[in-house]
Amino acid sequence: MNLSQLRAFNAVAREGSFTRAAEWLSISQPAVTAHIKALEETYETGLFRRGSKGVELTEAGAELVVLTRQIFALEVEAADLLSATRALTRGNLRIAAGSPYFIVPILAAFQEKFPGVHIDLKIGNSQKVTADLLSEKVDVAMQTGWEENPLVEALAFNRHRVVVFSRRDHPLAQAGRQSLLLEELRGERMIWREPQSLTRQVFEAACKKARVSITPVMEVESRETLLEVVAAGLGLGIVSSHELPADNRIQVFDVEESQLETTEYMLTLKRRRDLRVVKEFHKVAEEFCQRICR
């Protein structure tokens, strides 16, 4: 049995004629006859009674036609689904990112253009983001820093400053300072992210180059926790500028003598790069960055 045989059977049952079925299928009448004959001989079952008035379904044929109608109705439904997915009037987009602050405005722009697409956003550290991408749990990833991988297309998407921030009533903030030197942090109580944080690694490398030794008094595992701890006055924090929400409790400082930056990458598995939803997300993200990114 194959779909061509079932399609021929379904057409004959619907049209009540081999000739009309052949016209509807745009094939020859002998081809329709051969399909029906092969189906009947394979299962040793008559499907039609042939007479002077045309063809009628046998009992087995009447039962089979119910199933073939369901099969080809599902075929139409599948075609509609795929057409809608191609047009992005429906479908799914799975995203992984290191933080919500940069990706959410891009997702908002995408959803405004394609409101029928369901978005699944996962936030995690760089190791989790990379693992989800490589295991195809997500379609696109956005993360800070990237190591070359032949399976992945990596687009350097944007650069972000690494900044120091304090509570608003810290002496440096009270002095009206907008920037500072690494040397000025030597005696400060510093609160850092976990050692795997790329922002921390960039900052530590700058301190090492400047020969400034800083030992943190506390380590935390999330940006949200870091913000709250610094806002409570327990010390100064280090963060990538795009990951720091507007908050009137804190003051942000640039670091003068160091070009402290992290790079945000947009990552896609090469074999999935031509998926329609991925291509359209890339377009929206790149248009967004042309308007907003520095």
Rosetta blueprint (number, residue, H / E / L):
1 M L
2 N L
3 L H
4 S H
5 Q H
6 L H
7 R H
8 A H
9 F H
10 N H
11 A H
12 V H
13 A H
14 R H
15 E H
16 G L
17 S L
18 F H
19 T H
20 R H
21 A H
22 A H
23 E H
24 W H
25 L H
26 S L
27 I L
28 S L
29 Q H
30 P H
31 A H
32 V H
33 T H
34 A H
35 H H
36 I H
37 K H
38 A H
39 L H
40 E H
41 E H
42 T H
43 Y H
44 E L
45 T L
46 G L
47 L L
48 F E
49 R E
50 R E
51 G E
52 S L
53 K L
54 G E
55 V E
56 E E
57 L E
58 T L
59 E H
60 A H
61 G H
62 A H
63 E H
64 L H
65 V H
66 V H
67 L H
68 T H
69 R H
70 Q H
71 I H
72 F H
73 A H
74 L H
75 E H
76 V H
77 E H
78 A H
79 A H
80 D H
81 L H
82 L H
83 S H
84 A H
85 T H
86 R H
87 A H
88 L L
89 T L
90 R L
91 G L
92 N E
93 L E
94 R E
95 I E
96 A E
97 A E
98 G L
99 S L
100 P H
101 Y H
102 F H
103 I H
104 V H
105 P H
106 I H
107 L H
108 A H
109 A H
110 F H
111 Q H
112 E H
113 K H
114 F L
115 P L
116 G L
117 V L
118 H E
119 I E
120 D E
121 L E
122 K E
123 I E
124 G L
125 N L
126 S H
127 Q H
128 K H
129 V H
130 T H
131 A H
132 D H
133 L H
134 L H
135 S L
136 E L
137 K L
138 V L
139 D L
140 V E
141 A E
142 M E
143 Q E
144 T E
145 G L
146 W L
147 E L
148 E L
149 N L
150 P L
151 L L
152 V E
153 E E
154 A E
155 L E
156 A E
157 F E
158 N E
159 R E
160 H E
161 R E
162 V E
163 V E
164 V E
165 F E
166 S E
167 R E
168 R L
169 D L
170 H L
171 P H
172 L H
173 A H
174 Q H
175 A L
176 G L
177 R L
178 Q L
179 S E
180 L E
181 L L
182 L H
183 E H
184 E H
185 L H
186 R L
187 G L
188 E L
189 R L
190 M E
191 I E
192 W E
193 R E
194 E L
195 P L
196 Q L
197 S L
198 L H
199 T H
200 R H
201 Q H
202 V H
203 F H
204 E H
205 A H
206 A H
207 C H
208 K H
209 K H
210 A H
211 R L
212 V L
213 S L
214 I L
215 T L
216 P L
217 V L
218 M E
219 E E
220 V E
221 E L
222 S L
223 R H
224 E H
225 T H
226 L H
227 L H
228 E H
229 V H
230 V H
231 A H
232 A L
233 G L
234 L L
235 G L
236 L E
237 G E
238 I E
239 V E
240 S E
241 S H
242 H H
243 E H
244 L L
245 P L
246 A L
247 D L
248 N L
249 R L
250 I E
251 Q E
252 V E
253 F E
254 D E
255 V E
256 E L
257 E L
258 S L
259 Q L
260 L L
261 E E
262 T E
263 T E
264 E E
265 Y E
266 M E
267 L E
268 T E
269 L E
270 K H
271 R H
272 R H
273 R L
274 D L
275 L L
276 R H
277 V H
278 V H
279 K H
280 E H
281 F H
282 H H
283 K H
284 V H
285 A H
286 E H
287 E H
288 F H
289 C H
290 Q H
291 R H
292 I H
293 C L
294 R L
